[in-house]
Amino acid sequence: MPVPVKRSPATGKRVLLRDVVRDQLRDAIMDGTFQAGEVLHDAELMEWLGVSRTPLREAINDLARMGLIEMEPNRYTRVVNPDPSEMVMAFHTLGVLHGGAVALGLPRLSPAGRREVDELADRWATALRERDMRTIRDSFNAIFALCAEGSGNSIYRKLLAEETYGLRYLTVMGVLARLIDETGWAELEDAAAQLLRALAADDADAARVAIERAHLGWLTAADGDAD
């Protein structure tokens, strides 16, 4: 592969070992430690994670269902190579889910939670101006995670926490950064300013609209790549 530096054995007090392994592999895929299309070898992963084959294969099966790994029995296990033609659909779907998280969660957040959302939104706006893709991604996703957590809706929270990794993986930020033009960047910056105004006015519906507008800004680049 080569695999990353060996981790301490994957353990967890209140979760299944397969879940710990799944989360570690998922994070390594999402942060680019394992590259798109990279073949994964059981023996190397077992050594890296300090686990046996059974929890590893169970975790890999979970990741395949999430859309992060693809398998061909007796041939290969590899990281999914995102299909640019699916980016548009992924952004449409995420726009609805993320907008819903803000609409549901923002009115129910504690004062501390609201301050954190304000800080994340400000960080996101700054990152857009600076074209800092990692901070753009991390702060944007953190807003929705926080809103979903505060929504009081356990089903929605579980959906965003566990079932959107495959969608987010399809929205390849590095690819979009190369495709989006200055008009697209300006649209995203305007959407961020709109979100900040909505938060200052304590207007959850306006915040939802701003979030959906931001996804449409990325869709301009994704549409161009899919053509």
VOBA-1610 file (N, C-alpha, C; in pm, whole numbers, padded with zeros to 5 digits, always signed):
BEGIN
Met+00081-00122+00000Met+00000+00000+00000Met+00085+00128+00000Pro+00177+00179+00066Pro+00207+00130+00202Pro+00105+00182+00303Val+00091+00111+00412Val-00002+00153+00515Val+00061+00262+00600Pro-00018+00339+00673Pro+00037+00441+00763Pro+00113+00378+00879Val+00169+00466+00963Val+00239+00419+01082Val+00143+00336+01167Lys+00193+00227+01223Lys+00108+00136+01298Lys+00040+00207+01415Arg-00088+00179+01430Arg-00165+00234+01541Arg-00159+00140+01660Ser-00196+00194+01775Ser-00219+00107+01890Ser-00338+00018+01858Pro-00346-00102+01917Pro-00458-00190+01888Pro-00591-00118+01905Ala-00678-00137+01807Ala-00808-00071+01810Ala-00894-00132+01919Thr-00933-00051+02014Thr-01016-00099+02124Thr-01125+00002+02153Gly-01225-00042+02223Gly-01333+00048+02262Gly-01410-00012+02376Lys-01445+00068+02477Lys-01511+00015+02596Lys-01659-00010+02575Arg-01725+00077+02499Arg-01870+00065+02489Arg-01916+00046+02345Val-01825+00013+02257Val-01861-00009+02118Val-01799-00140+02071Leu-01854-00193+01963Leu-01798-00315+01906Leu-01665-00285+01838Leu-01576-00384+01841Leu-01446-00366+01778Leu-01461-00336+01630Arg-01556-00399+01565Arg-01577-00373+01422Arg-01609-00226+01398Asp-01681-00162+01493Asp-01716-00021+01477Asp-01593+00068+01492Val-01506+00032+01586Val-01382+00108+01604Val-01296+00099+01478Val-01283-00023+01426Val-01204-00044+01304Val-01267+00030+01186Arg-01399+00020+01175Arg-01469+00090+01066Arg-01443+00240+01071Asp-01451+00298+01190Asp-01433+00442+01203Asp-01290+00483+01168Gln-01192+00402+01208Gln-01053+00434+01176Gln-01027+00425+01026Leu-01079+00321+00963Leu-01063+00308+00819Leu-01138+00419+00745Arg-01259+00447+00790Arg-01339+00553+00728Arg-01266+00686+00733Asp-01211+00720+00849Asp-01140+00847+00863Asp-01017+00851+00773Ala-00948+00737+00760Ala-00829+00731+00675Ala-00864+00749+00528Ile-00982+00704+00490Ile-01028+00725+00352Ile-01070+00870+00332Met-01147+00923+00427Met-01200+01059+00411Met-01090+01165+00414Asp-00982+01140+00492Asp-00876+01242+00499Asp-00766+01221+00395Gly-00783+01119+00309Gly-00688+01099+00201Gly-00570+01013+00235Thr-00564+00958+00358Thr-00455+00867+00392Thr-00453+00750+00294Phe-00571+00695+00266Phe-00588+00596+00161Phe-00649+00667+00041Gln-00584+00658-00073Gln-00623+00733-00191Gln-00735+00663-00268Ala-00807+00741-00347Ala-00911+00686-00433Ala-00852+00579-00524Gly-00918+00464-00531Gly-00872+00355-00615Gly-00764+00269-00555Glu-00717+00303-00435Glu-00607+00228-00373Glu-00654+00090-00328Val-00575-00012-00361Val-00606-00149-00320Val-00565-00167-00174Leu-00654-00228-00096Leu-00631-00251+00046Leu-00607-00399+00070His-00502-00430+00144His-00465-00569+00171His-00493-00602+00317Asp-00565-00711+00339Asp-00605-00748+00475Asp-00486-00756+00570Ala-00380-00824+00528Ala-00266-00846+00618Ala-00206-00714+00664Glu-00193-00619+00574Glu-00135-00490+00610Glu-00228-00410+00701Leu-00358-00418+00673Leu-00453-00348+00758Leu-00459-00409+00897Met-00453-00541+00905Met-00454-00608+01035Met-00332-00567+01117Glu-00218-00556+01052Glu-00096-00513+01121Glu-00108-00368+01166Trp-00159-00284+01079Trp-00172-00142+01111Trp-00267-00119+01228Leu-00382-00187+01224Leu-00485-00165+01324Leu-00470-00253+01448Gly-00389-00358+01438Gly-00371-00448+01552Gly-00494-00531+01582Val-00562-00577+01477Val-00683-00657+01495Val-00676-00783+01411Ser-00770-00874+01435Ser-00778-00997+01358Ser-00860-00974+01231Arg-00870-01078+01150Arg-00939-01065+01022Arg-01090-01043+01037Thr-01152-01106+01138Thr-01298-01100+01147Thr-01351-00957+01165Pro-01305-00881+01266Pro-01357-00743+01277Pro-01317-00656+01159Leu-01201-00686+01098Leu-01159-00608+00982Leu-01256-00628+00866Arg-01290-00754+00836Arg-01380-00780+00724Arg-01521-00726+00752Glu-01563-00735+00877Glu-01694-00679+00912Glu-01695-00528+00890Ala-01586-00463+00929Ala-01575-00318+00909Ala-01572-00283+00761Ile-01499-00361+00682Ile-01491-00337+00538Ile-01627-00354+00473Asn-01703-00454+00517Asn-01839-00471+00464Asn-01925-00349+00494Asp-01911-00294+00616Asp-01985-00173+00650Asp-01947-00057+00558Leu-01817-00042+00533Leu-01769+00067+00449Leu-01813+00049+00304Ala-01826-00075+00261Ala-01878-00100+00126Ala-02023-00055+00116Arg-02101-00081+00221Arg-02240-00037+00221Arg-02251+00115+00225Met-02152+00179+00286Met-02151+00325+00293Met-02106+00389+00162Gly-02051+00309+00071Gly-02007+00362-00057Gly-01863+00410-00059Leu-01782+00367+00038Leu-01643+00410+00044Leu-01545+00305-00007Ile-01586+00180-00006Ile-01501+00069-00049Ile-01579-00017-00147Glu-01508-00071-00245Glu-01569-00167-00337Glu-01487-00295-00334Met-01556-00408-00352Met-01492-00539-00341Met-01532-00627-00457Glu-01439-00712-00498Glu-01464-00820-00592Glu-01407-00945-00526Pro-01492-01041-00486Pro-01445-01159-00412Pro-01326-01227-00479Asn-01225-01254-00396Asn-01103-01323-00440Asn-01020-01243-00540Arg-01054-01115-00557Arg-00977-01033-00651Arg-00919-00909-00584Tyr-01003-00826-00527Tyr-00951-00703-00467Tyr-01051-00644-00369Thr-00995-00563-00279Thr-01071-00470-00195Thr-01004-00335-00215Arg-01078-00236-00256Arg-01013-00108-00284Arg-01105+00009-00249Val-01041+00123-00231Val-01114+00247-00206Val-01187+00287-00334Val-01310+00329-00319Val-01389+00371-00435Val-01321+00487-00506Asn-01324+00484-00637Asn-01274+00595-00717Asn-01396+00677-00759Pro-01417+00795-00702Pro-01541+00870-00727Pro-01566+00894-00875Asp-01690+00879-00914Asp-01733+00902-01051Asp-01781+01046-01063Pro-01712+01129-01143Pro-01752+01270-01154Pro-01898+01288-01194Ser-01954+01192-01269Ser-02093+01207-01312Ser-02190+01199-01195Glu-02145+01147-01080Glu-02232+01135-00964Glu-02221+01254-00869Met-02126+01344-00896Met-02107+01457-00805Met-02231+01547-00798Val-02294+01569-00913Val-02410+01657-00916Val-02521+01603-00828Met-02551+01473-00843Met-02656+01412-00761Met-02619+01415-00613Ala-02491+01393-00584Ala-02447+01395-00445Ala-02465+01533-00384Phe-02431+01638-00459Phe-02447+01773-00406Phe-02594+01810-00386His-02679+01769-00480His-02822+01794-00462His-02872+01730-00333Thr-02831+01606-00311Thr-02877+01533-00193Thr-02823+01595-00066Leu-02695+01629-00065Leu-02635+01690+00054Leu-02697+01826+00083Gly-02730+01901-00021Gly-02792+02031+00000Gly-02922+02020+00077Val-03003+01920+00041Val-03130+01899+00111Val-03105+01854+00255Leu-03014+01758+00273Leu-02987+01705+00407Leu-02925+01810+00498His-02828+01883+00446His-02761+01984+00528His-02853+02101+00559Gly-02932+02143+00460Gly-03029+02249+00487Gly-03129+02208+00593Gly-03171+02082+00587Gly-03264+02031+00688Gly-03203+02029+00826Ala-03074+01995+00834Ala-03008+01992+00964Ala-03008+02129+01029Val-02982+02232+00949Val-02982+02369+01001Val-03123+02410+01043Ala-03222+02379+00959Ala-03360+02418+00991Ala-03410+02349+01118Leu-03373+02222+01135Leu-03418+02148+01253Leu-03340+02185+01379Gly-03209+02199+01363Gly-03123+02209+01481Gly-03098+02348+01533Leu-03089+02445+01442Leu-03050+02580+01485Leu-03141+02637+01594Pro-03274+02625+01581Pro-03360+02684+01686Pro-03348+02614+01821Arg-03293+02494+01822Arg-03289+02415+01945Arg-03152+02413+02012Leu-03055+02478+01951Leu-02921+02477+02008Leu-02915+02560+02136Ser-02828+02519+02226Ser-02801+02596+02346Ser-02725+02723+02308Pro-02718+02821+02398Pro-02639+02941+02368Pro-02495+02907+02331Ala-02436+02809+02400Ala-02299+02769+02367Ala-02292+02708+02228Gly-02393+02628+02195Gly-02398+02568+02062Gly-02413+02672+01953Arg-02495+02773+01978Arg-02513+02881+01881Arg-02383+02956+01859Arg-02311+02982+01967Arg-02183+03052+01953Arg-02086+02969+01869Glu-02089+02839+01890Glu-01999+02752+01814Glu-02036+02752+01666Val-02165+02750+01636Val-02208+02757+01496Val-02163+02890+01434Asp-02180+02999+01509Asp-02136+03130+01459Asp-01987+03129+01428Glu-01908+03069+01517Glu-01764+03063+01496Glu-01729+02977+01375Leu-01798+02865+01359Leu-01774+02778+01245Leu-01810+02846+01114Ala-01922+02918+01114Ala-01964+02988+00993Ala-01865+03098+00957Asp-01814+03168+01057Asp-01714+03272+01032Asp-01585+03210+00979Arg-01547+03095+01036Arg-01427+03024+00989Arg-01445+02979+00844Trp-01565+02930+00813Trp-01593+02886+00676Trp-01584+03003+00578Ala-01642+03117+00616Ala-01638+03234+00528Ala-01494+03280+00504Thr-01413+03279+00609Thr-01272+03317+00595Thr-01198+03219+00505Ala-01223+03091+00524Ala-01157+02988+00443Ala-01193+03000+00296Leu-01317+03038+00267Leu-01357+03059+00127Leu-01277+03172+00065Arg-01261+03280+00139Arg-01183+03393+00086Arg-01039+03354+00063Glu-00987+03266+00148Glu-00846+03225+00139Glu-00826+03101+00053Arg-00936+03043+00003Arg-00931+02922-00081Arg-00864+02806-00006Asp-00890+02796+00121Asp-00834+02691+00207Asp-00931+02573+00206Met-00908+02477+00118Met-01006+02371+00094Met-01030+02284+00216Arg-00926+02251+00290Arg-00945+02163+00406Arg-01033+02232+00511Thr-01006+02359+00538Thr-01087+02430+00637Thr-01229+02454+00585Ile-01242+02479+00455Ile-01376+02491+00396Ile-01456+02366+00424Arg-01397+02252+00395Arg-01466+02124+00414Arg-01495+02097+00561Asp-01393+02111+00645Asp-01409+02073+00785Asp-01508+02163+00859Ser-01500+02293+00837Ser-01590+02385+00908Ser-01733+02370+00857Phe-01749+02352+00726Phe-01882+02335+00667Phe-01950+02211+00724Asn-01878+02098+00724Asn-01936+01974+00776Asn-01964+01983+00926Ala-01879+02054+00999Ala-01897+02066+01144Ala-02025+02142+01178Ile-02062+02239+01095Ile-02187+02312+01119Ile-02305+02217+01120Phe-02309+02127+01023Phe-02423+02036+01012Phe-02422+01930+01120Ala-02304+01884+01156Ala-02295+01786+01264Ala-02346+01845+01394Leu-02309+01970+01421Leu-02352+02036+01544Leu-02503+02061+01543Cys-02556+02105+01429Cys-02700+02129+01421Cys-02779+02000+01434Ala-02731+01894+01370Ala-02800+01766+01381Ala-02798+01715+01524Glu-02685+01732+01591Glu-02673+01687+01730Glu-02771+01762+01819Gly-02790+01890+01791Gly-02879+01970+01874Gly-03025+01965+01834Ser-03055+01893+01726Ser-03192+01893+01674Ser-03291+01817+01761Gly-03240+01723+01841Gly-03329+01638+01919Gly-03393+01528+01837Asn-03357+01519+01709Asn-03412+01417+01619Asn-03307+01308+01601Ser-03323+01198+01673Ser-03220+01093+01672Ser-03207+01027+01535Ile-03317+01017+01461Ile-03312+00955+01329Ile-03232+01042+01233Tyr-03259+01172+01234Tyr-03186+01263+01147Tyr-03038+01268+01186Arg-03014+01271+01316Arg-02876+01274+01364Arg-02799+01151+01317Lys-02861+01034+01328Lys-02797+00910+01285Lys-02773+00911+01134Leu-02870+00963+01060Leu-02856+00970+00915Leu-02736+01054+00875Leu-02723+01173+00933Leu-02611+01260+00898Leu-02479+01206+00950Ala-02481+01144+01067Ala-02357+01098+01128Ala-02300+00975+01058Glu-02388+00888+01007Glu-02340+00758+00960Glu-02361+00733+00811Glu-02455+00802+00749Glu-02494+00763+00614Glu-02455+00862+00505Thr-02385+00968+00538Thr-02352+01067+00435Thr-02205+01064+00394Tyr-02127+00974+00451Tyr-01986+00969+00415Tyr-01967+00939+00267Gly-02044+00843+00216Gly-02033+00809+00075Gly-02067+00927-00014Leu-02171+01002+00022Leu-02208+01121-00055Leu-02098+01225-00050Arg-02045+01249+00070Arg-01940+01350+00083Arg-01813+01308+00011Tyr-01787+01177+00008Tyr-01669+01129-00062Tyr-01682+01153-00212Leu-01804+01146-00264Leu-01826+01171-00406Leu-01804+01317-00443Thr-01821+01407-00347Thr-01802+01549-00374Thr-01655+01583-00350Val-01574+01551-00448Val-01429+01560-00434Val-01387+01707-00433Met-01355+01757-00314Met-01326+01899-00300Met-01204+01942-00380Gly-01103+01857-00387Gly-00985+01892-00464Gly-01015+01909-00611Val-01102+01822-00664Val-01143+01834-00805Val-01221+01963-00826Leu-01316+01990-00737Leu-01398+02109-00752Leu-01316+02237-00741Ala-01215+02236-00656Ala-01130+02354-00640Ala-01060+02389-00770Arg-01026+02287-00848Arg-00961+02312-00977Arg-01061+02356-01084Leu-01188+02320-01067Leu-01288+02347-01170Leu-01360+02480-01151Ile-01381+02519-01026Ile-01464+02637-01000Ile-01391+02764-01044Asp-01466+02855-01105Asp-01406+02979-01152Asp-01433+03091-01051Glu-01387+03212-01084Glu-01401+03322-00990Glu-01547+03359-00965Thr-01630+03341-01066Thr-01773+03366-01046Thr-01830+03269-00943Gly-01787+03143-00953Gly-01833+03043-00856Gly-01784+03073-00716Trp-01657+03114-00704Trp-01606+03150-00571Trp-01683+03268-00513Ala-01714+03366-00598Ala-01790+03482-00551Ala-01929+03441-00503Glu-01992+03346-00572Glu-02123+03297-00531Glu-02115+03229-00394Leu-02010+03151-00373Leu-01992+03084-00244Leu-01967+03185-00132Glu-01886+03286-00161Glu-01860+03389-00060Glu-01987+03466-00026Asp-02071+03492-00127Asp-02199+03559-00101Asp-02290+03470-00016Ala-02288+03339-00044Ala-02370+03247+00036Ala-02323+03245+00181Ala-02191+03251+00201Ala-02138+03254+00337Ala-02180+03382+00409Ala-02174+03495+00338Ala-02218+03622+00398Ala-02367+03616+00431Gln-02445+03554+00343Gln-02588+03537+00367Gln-02613+03453+00491Leu-02534+03347+00509Leu-02547+03263+00628Leu-02515+03341+00754Leu-02409+03421+00750Leu-02371+03499+00868Leu-02482+03598+00904Arg-02543+03659+00805Arg-02654+03752+00832Arg-02773+03677+00893Ala-02802+03559+00840Ala-02914+03481+00893Ala-02890+03440+01037Leu-02766+03402+01068Leu-02734+03364+01205Leu-02745+03484+01298Ala-02698+03599+01253Ala-02707+03720+01335Ala-02852+03758+01363Ala-02940+03727+01266Ala-03083+03759+01281Ala-03160+03646+01348Asp-03090+03538+01381Asp-03153+03421+01444Asp-03266+03367+01356Asp-03240+03359+01226Asp-03340+03318+01127Asp-03299+03183+01069Ala-03355+03076+01123Ala-03317+02941+01081Ala-03355+02914+00936Asp-03469+02965+00891Asp-03511+02940+00754Asp-03418+03010+00655Ala-03378+03133+00687Ala-03284+03204+00600Ala-03148+03134+00600Ala-03109+03077+00713Ala-02984+03001+00719Ala-02992+02878+00629Arg-03106+02811+00631Arg-03125+02695+00543Arg-03110+02735+00396Val-03171+02846+00359Val-03162+02894+00221Val-03017+02923+00183Ala-02942+02984+00274Ala-02801+03014+00248Ala-02720+02887+00228Ile-02747+02786+00310Ile-02676+02659+00298Ile-02707+02594+00163Glu-02833+02593+00124Glu-02869+02535-00005Glu-02807+02614-00120Arg-02797+02745-00104Arg-02732+02827-00206Arg-02585+02791-00218Ala-02520+02764-00106Ala-02379+02726-00110Ala-02359+02596-00187His-02448+02500-00166His-02437+02375-00241His-02457+02399-00391Leu-02545+02491-00426Leu-02565+02523-00567Leu-02439+02585-00627Gly-02363+02660-00546Gly-02238+02716-00594Gly-02139+02608-00634Trp-02129+02504-00552Trp-02041+02392-00588Trp-02097+02316-00707Leu-02229+02312-00720Leu-02291+02238-00829Leu-02252+02294-00965Thr-02225+02423-00973Thr-02182+02482-01099Thr-02057+02415-01150Ala-01960+02394-01060Ala-01837+02326-01099Ala-01861+02179-01127Ala-01943+02115-01043Ala-01969+01973-01061Ala-02040+01946-01192Asp-02134+02034-01230Asp-02205+02019-01357Asp-02107+02025-01474Gly-02010+02117-01463Gly-01913+02129-01570Gly-01826+02006-01584Asp-01792+01944-01470Asp-01707+01825-01474Asp-01784+01705-01524Ala-01916+01702-01497Ala-01995+01586-01536Ala-02029+01586-01685Asp-02021+01703-01750Asp-02058+01711-01892Asp-01954+01642-01980
//
